[in-house]
Amino acid sequence: MKISVITVAYQSAKTLEHTLQSVREQDYKNIEHIVIDGGSDDGTLEILQKYDADILWVSEPDRGIYDAMNKGIQMATG
């Protein structure tokens, strides 16, 4: 069974890498990690690019946290 983990972020450079590492280190291997960023300009994009091979991500303006969550749900396959 595939598990989808959706992380919603905005201006999250200080905490995002820890979150990405935490999901990456889980014992269960069939995890799809989706990050929806609201168009941050604080270094979040550079972190997303660093983990590009391990995650699915989008960085674009949205209409708030619930819009971002819905984008993630639509991308999820788990």
Backbone bond lengths (Angstrom), bond angles and torsions (degrees), N, CA, C in turn:
res aa  C-N    CA-C-N  psi(-1)  N-CA   C-N-CA  omega(-1)  CA-C   N-CA-C  phi
1 M - - - 1.445 - - 1.525 108.30 -
2 K 1.318 116.12 132.51 1.456 121.54 177.26 1.525 109.40 -88.33
3 I 1.331 114.85 137.37 1.454 122.19 176.65 1.522 108.11 -109.73
4 S 1.316 117.06 130.72 1.462 121.72 175.33 1.518 109.19 -103.53
5 V 1.321 115.74 125.74 1.460 122.46 175.29 1.521 106.25 -109.45
6 I 1.326 115.94 123.07 1.463 120.64 -179.11 1.523 108.05 -111.28
7 T 1.326 115.67 124.30 1.455 121.89 177.12 1.523 107.76 -114.26
8 V 1.315 115.68 125.58 1.458 122.29 177.06 1.523 106.97 -102.10
9 A 1.326 116.31 129.48 1.466 119.94 -174.26 1.522 111.25 -137.61
10 Y 1.313 115.02 150.27 1.463 122.20 169.27 1.522 107.73 -156.51
11 Q 1.301 116.25 123.08 1.470 122.38 -177.20 1.526 109.50 52.42
12 S 1.326 116.02 51.84 1.470 122.04 -171.74 1.522 113.88 -112.49
13 A 1.314 118.41 24.77 1.461 120.94 -176.90 1.522 112.46 -57.66
14 K 1.311 118.22 -32.16 1.467 121.04 -177.16 1.525 113.11 -71.33
15 T 1.324 117.91 -26.42 1.470 120.40 -174.09 1.527 114.54 -120.44
16 L 1.314 118.04 -16.42 1.464 120.94 -171.77 1.520 112.83 -63.73
17 E 1.313 117.94 -42.37 1.463 119.36 -177.13 1.528 111.17 -62.17
18 H 1.300 117.88 -38.76 1.469 121.42 176.55 1.533 110.48 -61.01
19 T 1.332 116.58 -42.09 1.464 121.33 178.36 1.524 110.69 -63.25
20 L 1.326 117.06 -45.69 1.466 120.83 -179.60 1.530 110.86 -62.22
21 Q 1.322 116.64 -42.44 1.465 120.95 178.43 1.531 111.10 -63.93
22 S 1.315 116.45 -40.91 1.458 120.76 -179.31 1.522 111.65 -61.40
23 V 1.308 117.08 -45.46 1.465 120.51 178.36 1.521 109.82 -66.02
24 R 1.314 117.14 -41.76 1.464 122.51 -179.30 1.538 111.84 -61.06
25 E 1.320 117.54 -32.75 1.463 122.06 -175.06 1.538 113.99 -86.95
26 Q 1.299 118.42 2.66 1.463 120.55 179.31 1.526 110.35 -66.13
27 D 1.330 116.46 146.59 1.459 121.20 179.68 1.525 112.43 -69.03
28 Y 1.299 116.59 -34.89 1.465 120.94 179.47 1.529 107.99 -71.15
29 K 1.299 117.66 124.82 1.466 121.02 -170.96 1.527 115.06 -95.03
30 N 1.314 118.79 -15.93 1.460 119.63 -177.08 1.535 109.54 -92.49
31 I 1.340 114.69 62.79 1.462 121.68 -178.26 1.514 109.25 -114.91
32 E 1.291 114.62 133.02 1.465 122.78 173.51 1.531 105.95 -107.57
33 H 1.327 116.46 119.71 1.463 119.53 -179.63 1.523 108.89 -107.77
34 I 1.318 115.14 121.04 1.464 122.98 -179.04 1.520 107.75 -114.56
35 V 1.329 116.17 128.50 1.461 121.09 177.15 1.521 108.32 -117.53
36 I 1.321 115.54 124.61 1.460 121.96 176.24 1.525 106.97 -110.36
37 D 1.321 115.38 113.97 1.459 121.71 -179.55 1.519 108.92 -107.82
38 G 1.305 116.30 139.27 1.455 121.81 -176.28 1.517 115.49 -84.16
39 G 1.332 117.62 22.34 1.460 120.63 179.20 1.520 112.26 90.90
40 S 1.298 117.00 41.37 1.467 122.26 -177.65 1.529 111.82 -62.65
41 D 1.329 115.20 154.51 1.468 120.77 175.77 1.537 111.33 -132.02
42 D 1.334 116.17 27.26 1.465 121.04 -176.25 1.525 113.56 -109.87
43 G 1.331 118.70 12.82 1.454 121.93 -176.50 1.523 112.92 107.10
44 T 1.318 117.06 -5.96 1.466 121.14 178.95 1.524 110.82 -59.25
45 L 1.324 117.32 -42.32 1.464 121.45 -177.95 1.529 111.35 -60.58
46 E 1.311 117.22 -40.85 1.459 120.86 179.33 1.535 110.89 -63.62
47 I 1.314 117.41 -37.40 1.468 121.11 176.99 1.522 109.96 -66.29
48 L 1.322 117.13 -43.53 1.467 120.76 178.18 1.529 110.27 -59.87
49 Q 1.310 116.99 -42.81 1.468 120.83 179.55 1.525 111.24 -64.46
50 K 1.319 117.49 -35.12 1.468 122.48 178.88 1.531 111.12 -63.23
51 Y 1.332 117.37 -35.22 1.463 122.64 -178.16 1.529 112.16 -100.59
52 D 1.298 117.49 15.78 1.465 123.34 -172.95 1.528 113.63 -51.30
53 A 1.312 118.31 -36.42 1.471 120.95 -177.49 1.526 112.56 -72.77
54 D 1.334 117.43 -19.92 1.464 121.43 -174.68 1.520 114.67 -103.09
55 I 1.315 117.94 -12.39 1.467 120.70 -173.26 1.521 110.61 -135.16
56 L 1.326 114.74 161.11 1.462 122.24 166.71 1.521 105.49 -102.69
57 W 1.316 118.13 134.74 1.456 118.12 -178.62 1.518 112.08 -149.11
58 V 1.320 113.19 155.83 1.457 123.21 176.24 1.519 106.42 -136.22
59 S 1.308 116.71 136.18 1.459 121.08 174.38 1.517 107.89 -128.53
60 E 1.324 115.37 106.50 1.463 121.65 -179.18 1.529 108.33 -161.19
61 P 1.304 116.70 154.66 1.472 118.44 177.01 1.527 110.48 -59.29
62 D 1.319 114.93 146.20 1.460 120.12 176.83 1.523 108.84 -135.62
63 R 1.311 115.58 -176.75 1.471 120.60 -178.47 1.522 111.64 -101.60
64 G 1.314 116.61 28.73 1.452 120.35 177.41 1.513 112.83 115.92
65 I 1.316 114.56 179.47 1.462 121.22 -172.65 1.533 112.91 -60.90
66 Y 1.309 117.95 -38.39 1.467 119.28 -177.81 1.520 111.31 -72.56
67 D 1.312 117.70 -34.45 1.456 121.04 174.08 1.528 109.47 -63.04
68 A 1.332 116.36 -43.58 1.463 120.54 178.64 1.528 110.79 -62.87
69 M 1.326 117.51 -44.37 1.468 120.45 178.31 1.519 111.03 -59.77
70 N 1.312 117.29 -42.85 1.468 120.70 179.22 1.518 111.40 -64.26
71 K 1.347 118.65 -37.10 1.455 120.88 175.55 1.537 110.48 -60.29
72 G 1.329 115.29 -43.46 1.459 119.86 179.29 1.517 112.12 -63.96
73 I 1.311 116.63 -42.71 1.469 120.69 178.98 1.531 110.24 -61.41
74 Q 1.311 116.70 -39.98 1.470 120.11 -179.81 1.533 111.55 -66.17
75 M 1.333 117.37 -29.98 1.461 121.24 179.34 1.522 112.76 -81.49
76 A 1.326 117.35 -21.86 1.456 122.13 -172.67 1.518 112.55 -67.74
77 T 1.328 114.96 142.10 1.459 120.96 176.69 1.530 111.32 -121.05
78 G 1.322 116.58 1.70 1.465 120.24 -178.83 1.498 111.74 -102.32
